[in-house]
Amino acid sequence: MSLRRLGWGLVAVLSVGTAWGQSTPSSPKDESKPVPSTTPGVTPPVLESKPKTVENNPLLTQKQEDELLGDEQNILKFVSNDTQLAIKKPVKSQFLSREQVNKELREKFDEDKGNKRMQRSELVLKKFGLLDQDFHLRPFLLTLLTEQIAGFYDNKKKTMNLLNWVDIEEQKPVMAHELTHALQDQYVDLDKWQDPEPENVAKNVGEDNLHIRTDEAGTVREAVLEGQAMVSFADKMLHDNGFGNKTLKDVPEIGEKLTSSAGDMGDSPVLARAPLILQQALLFPYTSGLQFEQAVLIAGGVPKAFKGMLDSPPNSTMEILHPQKYLSHVQAPVMLLPDIHPTLKAAGYEPYDVGVMGELDVRMTVELFGGKPIADALAPAWDGGIYYAAQRSAASDADKATTASIAMLYLSRWKNEDSARSFMRVFEEELPRQYNGLKRRNADEQSTDERVYTTREGDVLLVQHGNTVWVSEGFDLAMARKLQAQVESAQGSGPMRVASAVSSEQRAVSRQNVPRGELMEGLVGMFAEMGVMRAGLR
């Protein structure tokens, strides 16, 4: 699922919302909140609460900027030693003002390419019920990024950009985070490795399924990149606080502390009022990415956690959320999409979006619709999911700017019937909040496992069939049943497919023809490319 990225080569770095205690290993600064350690003789540093707003931070002096830039080579060498990623060339660096960052943000948002992606993303998110109909994505994202961004590595200009309003105490670990991205770029060429968004729509069933097999690649790769940078961030903090050569592998409690603190938004008022999908998309690469990298680091050491991940990254959010599945080579199941293009064309629809509903998407959707406890219980029972959005060809330009022009199908599979039934119930209970004037049509339902509704945007059909749940929104009932028969029948033939890596040949086809999904994946990519977020580095 993806709200596709805006295409920046910016990898996020947010300023730290908490400060690390400056205590020595034997004398923690805040003894009222000790952090247990499994390493004999080592007490991890304690993160002290230190609420900040970037607006109140004094600007760095020219002398401070010069001193920090002068220390870049030492930090780069530290990061190279920490990650075992070689320094192949110098890294350019500079300081930017808030005005310069805001100007660049607005220019990127105002590009035609960015505007089109933004509109497409917003409509699909609203059709799924993940954003309210009256929510305006573009202005909110500008405000959110202005609050959160504190630096970024530009992988097109090969430059580390530091911000002159970030507190001096936070600059060096932020530099370690961003210089990790620079070394990743020198190892794999991030502009290609991150798999930029293709421009055109899928033309046939082969292109649909190529995209579905590789749909979550962007999300998981961002999690790998940010997870690795978070390891360097933590190791630099340990080094600067007197822990010598101790690393996150030696003191894993630090990773747990960082991830558990990431949800604290007390000093981030814009993020605190953001829709859940934006919060989760922003935090996922830092929290789940760090947890994943830490698990691989403990199991396989630095070579496996860094070069190994860049050489052979995971392919699904399931692997990120459950690192042992990656380590055990368990890949996520992928459902098939039959050739529905002729059916859609005959009914007056054109392709708009296609993608996977992965475990991360399901977890976030269920949490939004039903609450976190239900999401925690249901998400591990996910066993595959695909969606397809189409737009009415005859819709006016005004209608094409609204969800009324969009029709959507979604098939999910679960590990048991109880989980499928629970998911359908959660999805159905959200419909009244999504559609005004929702009316149930019991007479059109063919079994107790069906729900048929009338809305102002067309019919809605929900069906639980064994361990699968079918959702159709916007298509008329006859069309919905026809598509259901086609899509469900395609799941019963051939071996189970799994998420797969993207070959260079597939990527070339993908960039030319396949529409990237417009939901969770692109949100993750967009945030990660625009800078490390304050909320991710607590």
Secondary structure, DSSP 4 states (H G I P E B T S, - for coil): -B-------EEEEEPPSEEE---BTTB-S-TTS----SSTT-----EEE----GGGSPPPPHHHHHHHHHTHHHHHHHHHHHHT----S--EEEEE-HHHHHHHHHHHHHSHHHHHHHHHHHHHHHHTTSS-TT--HHHHHHHHHHHHEEEEEETTTTEEEEETTS-HHHHHHHHHHHHHHHHHHHHH-HHHHT-PPP-SPP-SHHHHHHHHHTTTHHHHHHHHHHHHHHHHHHHHHHHHTT-TT--TTT-THHHHHHHHHTT--TT-HHHHTS-HHHHHHHHHHHHHHHHHHHHHHHHHHHHHHTHHHHHS---SHHHHHSHHHHHTTPPPEE------HHHHHHTTEEEEEEEE--HHHHHHHHHHHH-HHHHHHHGGGEEEEEEEEEEETT--HHHHTSGGGEEEEEEEEESSHHHHHHHHHHHHHHHHHHSTT-EE-GGG--STTEEEEEETTEEEEEEEETTEEEEEESS-HHHHHHHHHHHHHHTTSSPPEE--PPPHHHHHHHHHHPPPPSSHHHHHHHHHHT--BGGGG-
